[in-house]
Amino acid sequence: MAYEVLEYRWITRTSPLSGKTRKAMIGARVTEWLAFDRGELVQKALPGLSPQEREFVLTGITAQEWDEAFKEDE
């Protein structure tokens, strides 16, 4: 039975919306991180991450920031 090792990385990003720098520990398969590091699109390289996790990896924008910045007027 083959399996792949998970690797957890501390990802540090500064949000362009708030200017705040945050860290998040994100886990993915080693082969997925390698694909991402080699330039593969995040959604293809890291398919197991949620859309919010992928957004954080790319931009540093958190789900809460996104919701606050782009909420619809009520």
PDB file of N, CA, C, O and CB in Angstrom:
ATOM      1  N   MET A   1       0.850  -1.186   0.000  1.00  0.00           N
ATOM      2  CA  MET A   1       0.000   0.000   0.000  1.00  0.00           C
ATOM      3  C   MET A   1       0.895   1.249   0.000  1.00  0.00           C
ATOM      4  O   MET A   1       1.741   1.422   0.877  1.00  0.00           O
ATOM      5  CB  MET A   1      -0.967  -0.002   1.237  1.00  0.00           C
ATOM      6  N   ALA A   2       0.696   2.084  -0.970  1.00  0.00           N
ATOM      7  CA  ALA A   2       1.491   3.305  -1.088  1.00  0.00           C
ATOM      8  C   ALA A   2       0.774   4.449  -0.368  1.00  0.00           C
ATOM      9  O   ALA A   2      -0.454   4.529  -0.364  1.00  0.00           O
ATOM     10  CB  ALA A   2       1.739   3.666  -2.586  1.00  0.00           C
ATOM     11  N   TYR A   3       1.544   5.301   0.220  1.00  0.00           N
ATOM     12  CA  TYR A   3       0.991   6.483   0.855  1.00  0.00           C
ATOM     13  C   TYR A   3       1.972   7.638   0.666  1.00  0.00           C
ATOM     14  O   TYR A   3       3.147   7.441   0.357  1.00  0.00           O
ATOM     15  CB  TYR A   3       0.703   6.229   2.366  1.00  0.00           C
ATOM     16  N   GLU A   4       1.458   8.825   0.860  1.00  0.00           N
ATOM     17  CA  GLU A   4       2.308  10.000   0.723  1.00  0.00           C
ATOM     18  C   GLU A   4       2.408  10.709   2.065  1.00  0.00           C
ATOM     19  O   GLU A   4       1.436  10.795   2.815  1.00  0.00           O
ATOM     20  CB  GLU A   4       1.763  10.956  -0.362  1.00  0.00           C
ATOM     21  N   VAL A   5       3.570  11.199   2.343  1.00  0.00           N
ATOM     22  CA  VAL A   5       3.849  11.887   3.599  1.00  0.00           C
ATOM     23  C   VAL A   5       3.306  13.312   3.528  1.00  0.00           C
ATOM     24  O   VAL A   5       3.470  14.016   2.532  1.00  0.00           O
ATOM     25  CB  VAL A   5       5.373  11.893   3.901  1.00  0.00           C
ATOM     26  N   LEU A   6       2.655  13.710   4.619  1.00  0.00           N
ATOM     27  CA  LEU A   6       2.207  15.095   4.717  1.00  0.00           C
ATOM     28  C   LEU A   6       3.332  15.952   5.252  1.00  0.00           C
ATOM     29  O   LEU A   6       4.121  15.524   6.095  1.00  0.00           O
ATOM     30  CB  LEU A   6       0.961  15.214   5.615  1.00  0.00           C
ATOM     31  N   GLU A   7       3.390  17.157   4.750  1.00  0.00           N
ATOM     32  CA  GLU A   7       4.351  18.145   5.234  1.00  0.00           C
ATOM     33  C   GLU A   7       3.563  19.370   5.655  1.00  0.00           C
ATOM     34  O   GLU A   7       2.740  19.890   4.902  1.00  0.00           O
ATOM     35  CB  GLU A   7       5.426  18.501   4.143  1.00  0.00           C
ATOM     36  N   TYR A   8       3.828  19.815   6.857  1.00  0.00           N
ATOM     37  CA  TYR A   8       3.190  21.027   7.357  1.00  0.00           C
ATOM     38  C   TYR A   8       4.192  22.163   7.266  1.00  0.00           C
ATOM     39  O   TYR A   8       5.347  22.028   7.671  1.00  0.00           O
ATOM     40  CB  TYR A   8       2.682  20.843   8.820  1.00  0.00           C
ATOM     41  N   ARG A   9       3.732  23.284   6.729  1.00  0.00           N
ATOM     42  CA  ARG A   9       4.591  24.452   6.575  1.00  0.00           C
ATOM     43  C   ARG A   9       3.956  25.649   7.261  1.00  0.00           C
ATOM     44  O   ARG A   9       2.741  25.843   7.221  1.00  0.00           O
ATOM     45  CB  ARG A   9       4.848  24.755   5.085  1.00  0.00           C
ATOM     46  N   TRP A  10       4.810  26.447   7.893  1.00  0.00           N
ATOM     47  CA  TRP A  10       4.357  27.742   8.361  1.00  0.00           C
ATOM     48  C   TRP A  10       4.417  28.678   7.168  1.00  0.00           C
ATOM     49  O   TRP A  10       5.480  28.892   6.585  1.00  0.00           O
ATOM     50  CB  TRP A  10       5.223  28.269   9.565  1.00  0.00           C
ATOM     51  N   ILE A  11       3.280  29.230   6.812  1.00  0.00           N
ATOM     52  CA  ILE A  11       3.183  30.179   5.704  1.00  0.00           C
ATOM     53  C   ILE A  11       2.996  31.569   6.320  1.00  0.00           C
ATOM     54  O   ILE A  11       2.058  31.791   7.085  1.00  0.00           O
ATOM     55  CB  ILE A  11       1.990  29.811   4.717  1.00  0.00           C
ATOM     56  N   THR A  12       3.879  32.488   5.988  1.00  0.00           N
ATOM     57  CA  THR A  12       3.789  33.856   6.483  1.00  0.00           C
ATOM     58  C   THR A  12       3.520  34.763   5.289  1.00  0.00           C
ATOM     59  O   THR A  12       4.262  34.765   4.307  1.00  0.00           O
ATOM     60  CB  THR A  12       5.097  34.282   7.242  1.00  0.00           C
ATOM     61  N   ARG A  13       2.456  35.522   5.394  1.00  0.00           N
ATOM     62  CA  ARG A  13       2.079  36.422   4.308  1.00  0.00           C
ATOM     63  C   ARG A  13       1.578  37.736   4.888  1.00  0.00           C
ATOM     64  O   ARG A  13       1.080  37.786   6.013  1.00  0.00           O
ATOM     65  CB  ARG A  13       1.000  35.778   3.404  1.00  0.00           C
ATOM     66  N   THR A  14       1.716  38.793   4.106  1.00  0.00           N
ATOM     67  CA  THR A  14       1.173  40.105   4.463  1.00  0.00           C
ATOM     68  C   THR A  14       0.005  40.393   3.545  1.00  0.00           C
ATOM     69  O   THR A  14       0.149  40.413   2.323  1.00  0.00           O
ATOM     70  CB  THR A  14       2.257  41.227   4.360  1.00  0.00           C
ATOM     71  N   SER A  15      -1.150  40.615   4.144  1.00  0.00           N
ATOM     72  CA  SER A  15      -2.362  40.870   3.372  1.00  0.00           C
ATOM     73  C   SER A  15      -2.304  42.225   2.685  1.00  0.00           C
ATOM     74  O   SER A  15      -1.996  43.231   3.325  1.00  0.00           O
ATOM     75  CB  SER A  15      -3.589  40.794   4.269  1.00  0.00           C
ATOM     76  N   PRO A  16      -2.595  42.264   1.392  1.00  0.00           N
ATOM     77  CA  PRO A  16      -2.643  43.560   0.699  1.00  0.00           C
ATOM     78  C   PRO A  16      -3.873  44.377   1.100  1.00  0.00           C
ATOM     79  O   PRO A  16      -3.923  45.581   0.849  1.00  0.00           O
ATOM     80  CB  PRO A  16      -2.639  43.346  -0.817  1.00  0.00           C
ATOM     81  N   LEU A  17      -4.860  43.733   1.720  1.00  0.00           N
ATOM     82  CA  LEU A  17      -6.061  44.459   2.141  1.00  0.00           C
ATOM     83  C   LEU A  17      -5.858  45.194   3.455  1.00  0.00           C
ATOM     84  O   LEU A  17      -6.272  46.345   3.597  1.00  0.00           O
ATOM     85  CB  LEU A  17      -7.228  43.503   2.270  1.00  0.00           C
ATOM     86  N   SER A  18      -5.221  44.532   4.420  1.00  0.00           N
ATOM     87  CA  SER A  18      -5.079  45.117   5.750  1.00  0.00           C
ATOM     88  C   SER A  18      -3.654  45.546   6.079  1.00  0.00           C
ATOM     89  O   SER A  18      -3.439  46.363   6.974  1.00  0.00           O
ATOM     90  CB  SER A  18      -5.549  44.140   6.779  1.00  0.00           C
ATOM     91  N   GLY A  19      -2.684  44.998   5.358  1.00  0.00           N
ATOM     92  CA  GLY A  19      -1.288  45.264   5.673  1.00  0.00           C
ATOM     93  C   GLY A  19      -0.775  44.443   6.844  1.00  0.00           C
ATOM     94  O   GLY A  19       0.382  44.584   7.240  1.00  0.00           O
ATOM     95  N   LYS A  20      -1.632  43.579   7.405  1.00  0.00           N
ATOM     96  CA  LYS A  20      -1.234  42.749   8.539  1.00  0.00           C
ATOM     97  C   LYS A  20      -0.483  41.518   8.057  1.00  0.00           C
ATOM     98  O   LYS A  20      -0.835  40.906   7.048  1.00  0.00           O
ATOM     99  CB  LYS A  20      -2.460  42.335   9.367  1.00  0.00           C
ATOM    100  N   THR A  21       0.566  41.169   8.805  1.00  0.00           N
ATOM    101  CA  THR A  21       1.319  39.960   8.520  1.00  0.00           C
ATOM    102  C   THR A  21       0.826  38.873   9.455  1.00  0.00           C
ATOM    103  O   THR A  21       0.753  39.060  10.670  1.00  0.00           O
ATOM    104  CB  THR A  21       2.853  40.190   8.677  1.00  0.00           C
ATOM    105  N   ARG A  22       0.489  37.733   8.866  1.00  0.00           N
ATOM    106  CA  ARG A  22      -0.032  36.604   9.629  1.00  0.00           C
ATOM    107  C   ARG A  22       0.693  35.331   9.237  1.00  0.00           C
ATOM    108  O   ARG A  22       1.290  35.230   8.165  1.00  0.00           O
ATOM    109  CB  ARG A  22      -1.544  36.447   9.411  1.00  0.00           C
ATOM    110  N   LYS A  23       0.621  34.353  10.151  1.00  0.00           N
ATOM    111  CA  LYS A  23       1.192  33.035   9.896  1.00  0.00           C
ATOM    112  C   LYS A  23       0.080  32.003  10.012  1.00  0.00           C
ATOM    113  O   LYS A  23      -0.824  32.139  10.837  1.00  0.00           O
ATOM    114  CB  LYS A  23       2.361  32.718  10.886  1.00  0.00           C
ATOM    115  N   ALA A  24       0.155  30.969   9.177  1.00  0.00           N
ATOM    116  CA  ALA A  24      -0.771  29.846   9.268  1.00  0.00           C
ATOM    117  C   ALA A  24       0.010  28.576   8.970  1.00  0.00           C
ATOM    118  O   ALA A  24       0.869  28.555   8.088  1.00  0.00           O
ATOM    119  CB  ALA A  24      -1.982  30.014   8.285  1.00  0.00           C
ATOM    120  N   MET A  25      -0.295  27.523   9.711  1.00  0.00           N
ATOM    121  CA  MET A  25       0.319  26.234   9.427  1.00  0.00           C
ATOM    122  C   MET A  25      -0.606  25.506   8.451  1.00  0.00           C
ATOM    123  O   MET A  25      -1.780  25.274   8.741  1.00  0.00           O
ATOM    124  CB  MET A  25       0.556  25.394  10.748  1.00  0.00           C
ATOM    125  N   ILE A  26      -0.055  25.155   7.297  1.00  0.00           N
ATOM    126  CA  ILE A  26      -0.818  24.520   6.225  1.00  0.00           C
ATOM    127  C   ILE A  26      -0.187  23.167   5.922  1.00  0.00           C
ATOM    128  O   ILE A  26       1.030  23.063   5.771  1.00  0.00           O
ATOM    129  CB  ILE A  26      -0.859  25.419   4.944  1.00  0.00           C
ATOM    130  N   GLY A  27      -1.012  22.140   5.835  1.00  0.00           N
ATOM    131  CA  GLY A  27      -0.511  20.803   5.543  1.00  0.00           C
ATOM    132  C   GLY A  27      -0.938  20.326   4.167  1.00  0.00           C
ATOM    133  O   GLY A  27      -2.077  20.537   3.750  1.00  0.00           O
ATOM    134  N   ALA A  28      -0.018  19.682   3.467  1.00  0.00           N
ATOM    135  CA  ALA A  28      -0.292  19.098   2.154  1.00  0.00           C
ATOM    136  C   ALA A  28       0.714  17.967   1.930  1.00  0.00           C
ATOM    137  O   ALA A  28       1.694  17.832   2.662  1.00  0.00           O
ATOM    138  CB  ALA A  28      -0.203  20.182   1.007  1.00  0.00           C
ATOM    139  N   ARG A  29       0.453  17.174   0.918  1.00  0.00           N
ATOM    140  CA  ARG A  29       1.403  16.110   0.585  1.00  0.00           C
ATOM    141  C   ARG A  29       2.709  16.726   0.082  1.00  0.00           C
ATOM    142  O   ARG A  29       2.718  17.794  -0.529  1.00  0.00           O
ATOM    143  CB  ARG A  29       0.805  15.147  -0.482  1.00  0.00           C
ATOM    144  N   VAL A  30       3.791  16.035   0.351  1.00  0.00           N
ATOM    145  CA  VAL A  30       5.105  16.517  -0.077  1.00  0.00           C
ATOM    146  C   VAL A  30       5.127  16.752  -1.587  1.00  0.00           C
ATOM    147  O   VAL A  30       5.663  17.760  -2.049  1.00  0.00           O
ATOM    148  CB  VAL A  30       6.204  15.512   0.321  1.00  0.00           C
ATOM    149  N   THR A  31       4.547  15.830  -2.358  1.00  0.00           N
ATOM    150  CA  THR A  31       4.536  15.991  -3.818  1.00  0.00           C
ATOM    151  C   THR A  31       3.728  17.209  -4.252  1.00  0.00           C
ATOM    152  O   THR A  31       4.038  17.826  -5.271  1.00  0.00           O
ATOM    153  CB  THR A  31       3.972  14.738  -4.480  1.00  0.00           C
ATOM    154  N   GLU A  32       2.697  17.559  -3.489  1.00  0.00           N
ATOM    155  CA  GLU A  32       1.902  18.744  -3.812  1.00  0.00           C
ATOM    156  C   GLU A  32       2.701  20.022  -3.559  1.00  0.00           C
ATOM    157  O   GLU A  32       2.678  20.948  -4.369  1.00  0.00           O
ATOM    158  CB  GLU A  32       0.603  18.759  -2.988  1.00  0.00           C
ATOM    159  N   TRP A  33       3.411  20.063  -2.422  1.00  0.00           N
ATOM    160  CA  TRP A  33       4.259  21.232  -2.153  1.00  0.00           C
ATOM    161  C   TRP A  33       5.329  21.374  -3.223  1.00  0.00           C
ATOM    162  O   TRP A  33       5.629  22.482  -3.668  1.00  0.00           O
ATOM    163  CB  TRP A  33       4.913  21.122  -0.763  1.00  0.00           C
ATOM    164  N   LEU A  34       5.906  20.244  -3.636  1.00  0.00           N
ATOM    165  CA  LEU A  34       6.928  20.297  -4.691  1.00  0.00           C
ATOM    166  C   LEU A  34       6.357  20.878  -5.978  1.00  0.00           C
ATOM    167  O   LEU A  34       7.000  21.703  -6.626  1.00  0.00           O
ATOM    168  CB  LEU A  34       7.499  18.897  -4.958  1.00  0.00           C
ATOM    169  N   ALA A  35       5.154  20.450  -6.349  1.00  0.00           N
ATOM    170  CA  ALA A  35       4.515  20.981  -7.562  1.00  0.00           C
ATOM    171  C   ALA A  35       4.277  22.481  -7.423  1.00  0.00           C
ATOM    172  O   ALA A  35       4.519  23.236  -8.364  1.00  0.00           O
ATOM    173  CB  ALA A  35       3.176  20.251  -7.841  1.00  0.00           C
ATOM    174  N   PHE A  36       3.809  22.915  -6.264  1.00  0.00           N
ATOM    175  CA  PHE A  36       3.575  24.341  -6.036  1.00  0.00           C
ATOM    176  C   PHE A  36       4.886  25.122  -6.106  1.00  0.00           C
ATOM    177  O   PHE A  36       4.957  26.177  -6.737  1.00  0.00           O
ATOM    178  CB  PHE A  36       2.895  24.565  -4.673  1.00  0.00           C
ATOM    179  N   ASP A  37       5.921  24.595  -5.452  1.00  0.00           N
ATOM    180  CA  ASP A  37       7.230  25.259  -5.459  1.00  0.00           C
ATOM    181  C   ASP A  37       7.808  25.378  -6.870  1.00  0.00           C
ATOM    182  O   ASP A  37       8.582  26.293  -7.155  1.00  0.00           O
ATOM    183  CB  ASP A  37       8.207  24.497  -4.566  1.00  0.00           C
ATOM    184  N   ARG A  38       7.432  24.461  -7.739  1.00  0.00           N
ATOM    185  CA  ARG A  38       7.927  24.473  -9.121  1.00  0.00           C
ATOM    186  C   ARG A  38       7.070  25.332 -10.045  1.00  0.00           C
ATOM    187  O   ARG A  38       7.332  25.412 -11.245  1.00  0.00           O
ATOM    188  CB  ARG A  38       7.987  23.060  -9.659  1.00  0.00           C
ATOM    189  N   GLY A  39       6.043  25.976  -9.483  1.00  0.00           N
ATOM    190  CA  GLY A  39       5.263  26.919 -10.276  1.00  0.00           C
ATOM    191  C   GLY A  39       3.907  26.440 -10.753  1.00  0.00           C
ATOM    192  O   GLY A  39       3.236  27.141 -11.511  1.00  0.00           O
ATOM    193  N   GLU A  40       3.493  25.262 -10.323  1.00  0.00           N
ATOM    194  CA  GLU A  40       2.158  24.762 -10.698  1.00  0.00           C
ATOM    195  C   GLU A  40       1.100  25.679 -10.072  1.00  0.00           C
ATOM    196  O   GLU A  40       1.305  26.206  -8.979  1.00  0.00           O
ATOM    197  CB  GLU A  40       1.954  23.265 -10.228  1.00  0.00           C
ATOM    198  N   LEU A  41      -0.014  25.866 -10.752  1.00  0.00           N
ATOM    199  CA  LEU A  41      -1.111  26.671 -10.223  1.00  0.00           C
ATOM    200  C   LEU A  41      -1.553  26.106  -8.878  1.00  0.00           C
ATOM    201  O   LEU A  41      -1.623  24.890  -8.700  1.00  0.00           O
ATOM    202  CB  LEU A  41      -2.300  26.709 -11.219  1.00  0.00           C
ATOM    203  N   VAL A  42      -1.849  26.990  -7.939  1.00  0.00           N
ATOM    204  CA  VAL A  42      -2.157  26.555  -6.584  1.00  0.00           C
ATOM    205  C   VAL A  42      -3.342  25.590  -6.541  1.00  0.00           C
ATOM    206  O   VAL A  42      -3.314  24.628  -5.774  1.00  0.00           O
ATOM    207  CB  VAL A  42      -2.442  27.757  -5.711  1.00  0.00           C
ATOM    208  N   GLN A  43      -4.371  25.821  -7.338  1.00  0.00           N
ATOM    209  CA  GLN A  43      -5.540  24.944  -7.299  1.00  0.00           C
ATOM    210  C   GLN A  43      -5.228  23.550  -7.851  1.00  0.00           C
ATOM    211  O   GLN A  43      -5.879  22.572  -7.483  1.00  0.00           O
ATOM    212  CB  GLN A  43      -6.686  25.568  -8.086  1.00  0.00           C
ATOM    213  N   LYS A  44      -4.253  23.465  -8.715  1.00  0.00           N
ATOM    214  CA  LYS A  44      -3.843  22.166  -9.258  1.00  0.00           C
ATOM    215  C   LYS A  44      -2.805  21.496  -8.356  1.00  0.00           C
ATOM    216  O   LYS A  44      -2.853  20.285  -8.141  1.00  0.00           O
ATOM    217  CB  LYS A  44      -3.277  22.334 -10.681  1.00  0.00           C
ATOM    218  N   ALA A  45      -1.877  22.280  -7.835  1.00  0.00           N
ATOM    219  CA  ALA A  45      -0.808  21.735  -7.003  1.00  0.00           C
ATOM    220  C   ALA A  45      -1.305  21.325  -5.622  1.00  0.00           C
ATOM    221  O   ALA A  45      -0.864  20.312  -5.079  1.00  0.00           O
ATOM    222  CB  ALA A  45       0.307  22.748  -6.863  1.00  0.00           C
ATOM    223  N   LEU A  46      -2.215  22.101  -5.054  1.00  0.00           N
ATOM    224  CA  LEU A  46      -2.676  21.869  -3.683  1.00  0.00           C
ATOM    225  C   LEU A  46      -4.192  21.656  -3.645  1.00  0.00           C
ATOM    226  O   LEU A  46      -4.903  22.435  -3.010  1.00  0.00           O
ATOM    227  CB  LEU A  46      -2.282  23.054  -2.776  1.00  0.00           C
ATOM    228  N   PRO A  47      -4.696  20.615  -4.314  1.00  0.00           N
ATOM    229  CA  PRO A  47      -6.141  20.432  -4.426  1.00  0.00           C
ATOM    230  C   PRO A  47      -6.839  20.106  -3.110  1.00  0.00           C
ATOM    231  O   PRO A  47      -8.050  20.295  -2.992  1.00  0.00           O
ATOM    232  CB  PRO A  47      -6.423  19.349  -5.402  1.00  0.00           C
ATOM    233  N   GLY A  48      -6.101  19.625  -2.130  1.00  0.00           N
ATOM    234  CA  GLY A  48      -6.700  19.272  -0.846  1.00  0.00           C
ATOM    235  C   GLY A  48      -6.945  20.450   0.075  1.00  0.00           C
ATOM    236  O   GLY A  48      -7.623  20.313   1.093  1.00  0.00           O
ATOM    237  N   LEU A  49      -6.399  21.607  -0.273  1.00  0.00           N
ATOM    238  CA  LEU A  49      -6.617  22.786   0.554  1.00  0.00           C
ATOM    239  C   LEU A  49      -7.972  23.397   0.231  1.00  0.00           C
ATOM    240  O   LEU A  49      -8.479  23.273  -0.883  1.00  0.00           O
ATOM    241  CB  LEU A  49      -5.492  23.821   0.345  1.00  0.00           C
ATOM    242  N   SER A  50      -8.540  24.050   1.219  1.00  0.00           N
ATOM    243  CA  SER A  50      -9.798  24.765   0.984  1.00  0.00           C
ATOM    244  C   SER A  50      -9.502  26.010   0.151  1.00  0.00           C
ATOM    245  O   SER A  50      -8.356  26.455   0.089  1.00  0.00           O
ATOM    246  CB  SER A  50     -10.497  25.148   2.337  1.00  0.00           C
ATOM    247  N   PRO A  51     -10.516  26.569  -0.481  1.00  0.00           N
ATOM    248  CA  PRO A  51     -10.294  27.818  -1.226  1.00  0.00           C
ATOM    249  C   PRO A  51      -9.711  28.930  -0.340  1.00  0.00           C
ATOM    250  O   PRO A  51      -8.898  29.732  -0.798  1.00  0.00           O
ATOM    251  CB  PRO A  51     -11.611  28.293  -1.848  1.00  0.00           C
ATOM    252  N   GLN A  52     -10.133  28.969   0.926  1.00  0.00           N
ATOM    253  CA  GLN A  52      -9.622  29.988   1.839  1.00  0.00           C
ATOM    254  C   GLN A  52      -8.139  29.760   2.148  1.00  0.00           C
ATOM    255  O   GLN A  52      -7.367  30.714   2.235  1.00  0.00           O
ATOM    256  CB  GLN A  52     -10.439  29.994   3.139  1.00  0.00           C
ATOM    257  N   GLU A  53      -7.749  28.502   2.313  1.00  0.00           N
ATOM    258  CA  GLU A  53      -6.337  28.206   2.556  1.00  0.00           C
ATOM    259  C   GLU A  53      -5.491  28.556   1.338  1.00  0.00           C
ATOM    260  O   GLU A  53      -4.402  29.115   1.470  1.00  0.00           O
ATOM    261  CB  GLU A  53      -6.153  26.726   2.918  1.00  0.00           C
ATOM    262  N   ARG A  54      -5.994  28.226   0.157  1.00  0.00           N
ATOM    263  CA  ARG A  54      -5.240  28.564  -1.060  1.00  0.00           C
ATOM    264  C   ARG A  54      -5.098  30.066  -1.214  1.00  0.00           C
ATOM    265  O   ARG A  54      -4.036  30.548  -1.610  1.00  0.00           O
ATOM    266  CB  ARG A  54      -5.924  27.978  -2.298  1.00  0.00           C
ATOM    267  N   GLU A  55      -6.149  30.813  -0.909  1.00  0.00           N
ATOM    268  CA  GLU A  55      -6.086  32.280  -0.990  1.00  0.00           C
ATOM    269  C   GLU A  55      -5.033  32.813  -0.024  1.00  0.00           C
ATOM    270  O   GLU A  55      -4.272  33.718  -0.367  1.00  0.00           O
ATOM    271  CB  GLU A  55      -7.471  32.910  -0.678  1.00  0.00           C
ATOM    272  N   PHE A  56      -4.990  32.254   1.180  1.00  0.00           N
ATOM    273  CA  PHE A  56      -3.988  32.698   2.141  1.00  0.00           C
ATOM    274  C   PHE A  56      -2.579  32.398   1.637  1.00  0.00           C
ATOM    275  O   PHE A  56      -1.693  33.246   1.740  1.00  0.00           O
ATOM    276  CB  PHE A  56      -4.219  32.030   3.498  1.00  0.00           C
ATOM    277  N   VAL A  57      -2.366  31.206   1.096  1.00  0.00           N
ATOM    278  CA  VAL A  57      -1.043  30.834   0.576  1.00  0.00           C
ATOM    279  C   VAL A  57      -0.607  31.823  -0.506  1.00  0.00           C
ATOM    280  O   VAL A  57       0.554  32.230  -0.547  1.00  0.00           O
ATOM    281  CB  VAL A  57      -1.061  29.387   0.009  1.00  0.00           C
ATOM    282  N   LEU A  58      -1.532  32.203  -1.372  1.00  0.00           N
ATOM    283  CA  LEU A  58      -1.190  33.104  -2.474  1.00  0.00           C
ATOM    284  C   LEU A  58      -1.050  34.566  -2.053  1.00  0.00           C
ATOM    285  O   LEU A  58      -0.107  35.246  -2.457  1.00  0.00           O
ATOM    286  CB  LEU A  58      -2.231  33.000  -3.546  1.00  0.00           C
ATOM    287  N   THR A  59      -1.988  35.043  -1.242  1.00  0.00           N
ATOM    288  CA  THR A  59      -2.075  36.492  -1.008  1.00  0.00           C
ATOM    289  C   THR A  59      -1.961  36.935   0.440  1.00  0.00           C
ATOM    290  O   THR A  59      -1.664  38.099   0.708  1.00  0.00           O
ATOM    291  CB  THR A  59      -3.350  36.987  -1.538  1.00  0.00           C
ATOM    292  N   GLY A  60      -2.192  36.023   1.380  1.00  0.00           N
ATOM    293  CA  GLY A  60      -2.217  36.414   2.785  1.00  0.00           C
ATOM    294  C   GLY A  60      -3.557  36.956   3.234  1.00  0.00           C
ATOM    295  O   GLY A  60      -3.700  37.395   4.375  1.00  0.00           O
ATOM    296  N   ILE A  61      -4.541  36.929   2.349  1.00  0.00           N
ATOM    297  CA  ILE A  61      -5.882  37.400   2.708  1.00  0.00           C
ATOM    298  C   ILE A  61      -6.615  36.271   3.422  1.00  0.00           C
ATOM    299  O   ILE A  61      -6.695  35.152   2.914  1.00  0.00           O
ATOM    300  CB  ILE A  61      -6.679  37.874   1.444  1.00  0.00           C
ATOM    301  N   THR A  62      -7.156  36.575   4.615  1.00  0.00           N
ATOM    302  CA  THR A  62      -7.920  35.586   5.366  1.00  0.00           C
ATOM    303  C   THR A  62      -9.378  35.609   4.906  1.00  0.00           C
ATOM    304  O   THR A  62      -9.822  36.551   4.250  1.00  0.00           O
ATOM    305  CB  THR A  62      -7.822  35.854   6.893  1.00  0.00           C
ATOM    306  N   ALA A  63     -10.107  34.562   5.261  1.00  0.00           N
ATOM    307  CA  ALA A  63     -11.529  34.484   4.899  1.00  0.00           C
ATOM    308  C   ALA A  63     -12.296  35.651   5.507  1.00  0.00           C
ATOM    309  O   ALA A  63     -13.162  36.230   4.852  1.00  0.00           O
ATOM    310  CB  ALA A  63     -12.142  33.143   5.367  1.00  0.00           C
ATOM    311  N   GLN A  64     -11.987  36.001   6.746  1.00  0.00           N
ATOM    312  CA  GLN A  64     -12.672  37.110   7.408  1.00  0.00           C
ATOM    313  C   GLN A  64     -12.400  38.431   6.696  1.00  0.00           C
ATOM    314  O   GLN A  64     -13.317  39.226   6.489  1.00  0.00           O
ATOM    315  CB  GLN A  64     -12.237  37.205   8.872  1.00  0.00           C
ATOM    316  N   GLU A  65     -11.149  38.668   6.321  1.00  0.00           N
ATOM    317  CA  GLU A  65     -10.809  39.897   5.589  1.00  0.00           C
ATOM    318  C   GLU A  65     -11.555  39.965   4.265  1.00  0.00           C
ATOM    319  O   GLU A  65     -12.087  41.009   3.887  1.00  0.00           O
ATOM    320  CB  GLU A  65      -9.293  39.978   5.342  1.00  0.00           C
ATOM    321  N   TRP A  66     -11.585  38.831   3.565  1.00  0.00           N
ATOM    322  CA  TRP A  66     -12.257  38.775   2.269  1.00  0.00           C
ATOM    323  C   TRP A  66     -13.728  39.138   2.433  1.00  0.00           C
ATOM    324  O   TRP A  66     -14.262  39.957   1.683  1.00  0.00           O
ATOM    325  CB  TRP A  66     -12.112  37.372   1.633  1.00  0.00           C
ATOM    326  N   ASP A  67     -14.383  38.519   3.425  1.00  0.00           N
ATOM    327  CA  ASP A  67     -15.806  38.776   3.662  1.00  0.00           C
ATOM    328  C   ASP A  67     -16.062  40.244   4.008  1.00  0.00           C
ATOM    329  O   ASP A  67     -17.028  40.842   3.535  1.00  0.00           O
ATOM    330  CB  ASP A  67     -16.325  37.877   4.788  1.00  0.00           C
ATOM    331  N   GLU A  68     -15.189  40.818   4.837  1.00  0.00           N
ATOM    332  CA  GLU A  68     -15.362  42.219   5.222  1.00  0.00           C
ATOM    333  C   GLU A  68     -15.122  43.167   4.048  1.00  0.00           C
ATOM    334  O   GLU A  68     -15.840  44.153   3.888  1.00  0.00           O
ATOM    335  CB  GLU A  68     -14.419  42.568   6.369  1.00  0.00           C
ATOM    336  N   ALA A  69     -14.134  42.875   3.242  1.00  0.00           N
ATOM    337  CA  ALA A  69     -13.777  43.758   2.126  1.00  0.00           C
ATOM    338  C   ALA A  69     -14.799  43.695   0.993  1.00  0.00           C
ATOM    339  O   ALA A  69     -15.035  44.693   0.311  1.00  0.00           O
ATOM    340  CB  ALA A  69     -12.398  43.393   1.591  1.00  0.00           C
ATOM    341  N   PHE A  70     -15.401  42.533   0.794  1.00  0.00           N
ATOM    342  CA  PHE A  70     -16.273  42.357  -0.366  1.00  0.00           C
ATOM    343  C   PHE A  70     -17.708  42.014   0.011  1.00  0.00           C
ATOM    344  O   PHE A  70     -18.434  41.413  -0.782  1.00  0.00           O
ATOM    345  CB  PHE A  70     -15.722  41.281  -1.257  1.00  0.00           C
ATOM    346  N   LYS A  71     -18.117  42.392   1.216  1.00  0.00           N
ATOM    347  CA  LYS A  71     -19.504  42.113   1.616  1.00  0.00           C
ATOM    348  C   LYS A  71     -20.447  42.979   0.803  1.00  0.00           C
ATOM    349  O   LYS A  71     -20.138  44.105   0.413  1.00  0.00           O
ATOM    350  CB  LYS A  71     -19.713  42.365   3.137  1.00  0.00           C
ATOM    351  N   GLU A  72     -21.611  42.395   0.568  1.00  0.00           N
ATOM    352  CA  GLU A  72     -22.627  43.121  -0.191  1.00  0.00           C
ATOM    353  C   GLU A  72     -23.377  44.047   0.750  1.00  0.00           C
ATOM    354  O   GLU A  72     -23.595  43.719   1.917  1.00  0.00           O
ATOM    355  CB  GLU A  72     -23.606  42.144  -0.899  1.00  0.00           C
ATOM    356  N   ASP A  73     -23.766  45.194   0.241  1.00  0.00           N
ATOM    357  CA  ASP A  73     -24.565  46.124   1.035  1.00  0.00           C
ATOM    358  C   ASP A  73     -25.907  45.492   1.324  1.00  0.00           C
ATOM    359  O   ASP A  73     -26.536  44.881   0.460  1.00  0.00           O
ATOM    360  CB  ASP A  73     -24.742  47.480   0.308  1.00  0.00           C
ATOM    361  N   GLU A  74     -26.324  45.657   2.557  1.00  0.00           N
ATOM    362  CA  GLU A  74     -27.605  45.052   2.949  1.00  0.00           C
ATOM    363  C   GLU A  74     -28.719  46.049   2.826  1.00  0.00           C
ATOM    364  O   GLU A  74     -29.872  45.726   3.111  1.00  0.00           O
ATOM    365  CB  GLU A  74     -27.546  44.515   4.376  1.00  0.00           C
TER     366      GLU A  74
END
